[in-house]
Amino acid sequence: MTIALTKDVEAFVEEQVRAGVCPDASTLVNDVLRSLSEHQRQPFATTPELEAWLLEAADSPTTPLIPADFDAIRSRVRARLDGPAA
């Protein structure tokens, strides 16, 4: 499958690859589309607990994400998508 990207989207993908978010453009696009697919399968529900956690997190100090952080996130997402063995 070939997909045409607008120049701004292509530049964003290239920037993410250069920054080490993903090893290549295909991996990034696949990860984003998998995330979108999962999100559509399980609609996001805002609960009072989630809202409280988000407000608390917004006031907490942050550190920049590094490539290892994104690798760990991808691993957790893939494990969730694979689910428990039947």
Summary of the structure (lengths in Angstrom):
residues: 86
radius of gyration: 15.9
end to end distance: 31.4
largest distance: 43.5
contacts: 148
relative contact order: 0.10
helix: 65%
strand: 0%
